[in-house]
């Protein structure tokens, strides 16, 4: 593996560690964020499957985003997947770049096949 690839994987895995800490803090210290437990479990499951080597994670209070961005900030032309937590069993999944939406679904289970397919589509995009 070349140095650039190692650096990208390190950046991706570090983003997962930071995201896990972010959600752990919210869930453990603020009862109103209890509905993020499914997202936290989803992150752990994907990490156990080795997906932390393929995606950068990012957070906004109610959103979890997956990208192939090497840097932390997304450019307008970079595609990403966003999962917005509505309730503990209600999520809006959006695959987009900038202002363009490619797919958008409302799902009740993070094991939904449509979400898995979108993650696979994103994984096939070159990291940049």
C-alpha positions as CSV (number, residue, x, y, z in Angstrom):
1,X,0.0,0.0,0.0
2,X,1.4,3.4,-0.9
3,X,1.8,6.3,1.5
4,X,-1.1,8.3,0.0
5,X,-3.5,5.3,0.5
6,X,-2.3,4.8,4.1
7,X,-2.9,8.5,4.8
8,X,-6.4,8.4,3.3
9,X,-7.3,5.4,5.4
10,X,-5.9,7.0,8.5
11,X,-8.0,10.1,7.9
12,X,-11.1,8.1,7.2
13,X,-10.7,5.9,10.4
14,X,-10.0,9.0,12.5
15,X,-13.2,10.6,11.3
16,X,-15.1,7.4,12.5
17,X,-13.4,7.7,16.0
18,X,-14.4,11.3,16.3
19,X,-17.9,10.6,15.1
20,X,-18.3,7.8,17.6
21,X,-17.2,10.1,20.4
22,X,-19.6,12.8,19.2
23,X,-22.6,10.4,19.4
24,X,-21.5,8.8,22.6
25,X,-21.4,12.2,24.2
26,X,-24.8,13.2,23.0
27,X,-26.4,9.8,24.0
28,X,-24.8,9.6,27.4
29,X,-25.2,13.2,28.5
30,X,-28.3,14.5,26.9
31,X,-31.5,12.4,27.3
32,X,-33.2,14.2,24.3
33,X,-30.6,12.6,22.0
34,X,-31.6,9.0,22.9
35,X,-33.1,8.6,19.4
36,X,-29.5,8.5,18.0
37,X,-28.8,5.0,19.5
38,X,-29.7,3.3,16.1
39,X,-27.3,5.6,14.3
40,X,-24.5,4.8,16.8
41,X,-25.2,1.1,16.5
42,X,-25.1,1.4,12.7
43,X,-21.7,3.1,12.8
44,X,-20.4,0.3,15.0
45,X,-21.7,-2.4,12.7
46,X,-20.2,-0.8,9.7
47,X,-16.9,-0.3,11.5
48,X,-16.8,-4.0,12.4
49,X,-17.3,-4.7,8.7
50,X,-14.2,-2.6,7.9
51,X,-16.2,0.2,6.2
52,X,-14.2,2.8,8.2
53,X,-11.5,2.4,5.6
54,X,-13.7,3.5,2.7
55,X,-15.6,6.5,4.0
56,X,-15.1,9.8,5.9
57,X,-17.8,10.4,8.4
58,X,-19.1,13.8,9.3
59,X,-21.8,15.1,11.7
60,X,-24.2,17.8,12.1
61,X,-26.5,17.7,15.0
62,X,-29.2,15.6,13.4
63,X,-27.3,14.3,10.4
64,X,-24.6,11.7,9.7
65,X,-22.8,12.0,6.5
66,X,-20.6,9.6,4.5
67,X,-18.2,10.8,1.8
68,X,-15.1,9.9,0.0
69,X,-13.5,13.3,0.7
70,X,-9.9,13.1,1.9
71,X,-10.3,16.5,3.5
72,X,-12.9,17.3,6.1
73,X,-14.8,19.9,4.1
74,X,-16.8,18.8,1.1
75,X,-16.5,20.7,-2.2
76,X,-19.8,21.4,-4.0
77,X,-19.0,18.8,-6.6
78,X,-18.3,15.9,-4.2
79,X,-21.0,13.3,-3.7
80,X,-22.1,12.3,-0.2
81,X,-24.7,10.4,1.6
82,X,-26.6,12.0,4.5
83,X,-28.7,10.2,7.0
84,X,-31.0,12.6,9.0
85,X,-32.5,11.2,12.2
86,X,-36.1,12.2,12.5
87,X,-36.9,9.7,15.3
88,X,-35.3,6.5,16.6
89,X,-37.0,4.5,13.8
90,X,-37.4,7.2,11.2
91,X,-34.6,8.4,8.9
92,X,-34.3,10.4,5.8
93,X,-31.5,9.2,3.5
94,X,-30.2,11.5,0.8
95,X,-27.5,10.9,-1.8
96,X,-26.3,14.2,-3.3
97,X,-23.6,16.6,-4.3
98,X,-23.9,20.3,-3.7
99,X,-27.5,21.2,-4.5
100,X,-28.3,18.2,-6.7
101,X,-30.2,15.3,-5.1
102,X,-29.7,11.9,-6.8
103,X,-31.8,9.7,-4.4
104,X,-33.8,10.4,-1.4
105,X,-35.7,7.9,0.8
106,X,-37.5,7.8,4.1
107,X,-36.6,4.6,5.9
108,X,-37.5,3.1,9.3
109,X,-34.6,0.6,9.5
110,X,-30.9,1.3,8.9
111,X,-30.6,-2.2,7.4
112,X,-32.7,-1.1,4.5
113,X,-31.4,-2.4,1.2
114,X,-31.7,1.0,-0.5
115,X,-29.3,2.5,2.0
116,X,-26.8,-0.4,1.5
117,X,-27.0,0.2,-2.3
118,X,-26.3,3.9,-1.8
119,X,-23.3,3.2,0.4
120,X,-22.0,0.7,-2.3
121,X,-22.5,3.4,-5.0
122,X,-20.6,5.9,-2.9
123,X,-17.8,3.4,-2.2
124,X,-17.2,3.1,-5.9
125,X,-16.4,6.8,-6.3
126,X,-12.7,7.6,-6.1
127,X,-11.5,9.2,-2.9
128,X,-10.4,12.8,-3.4
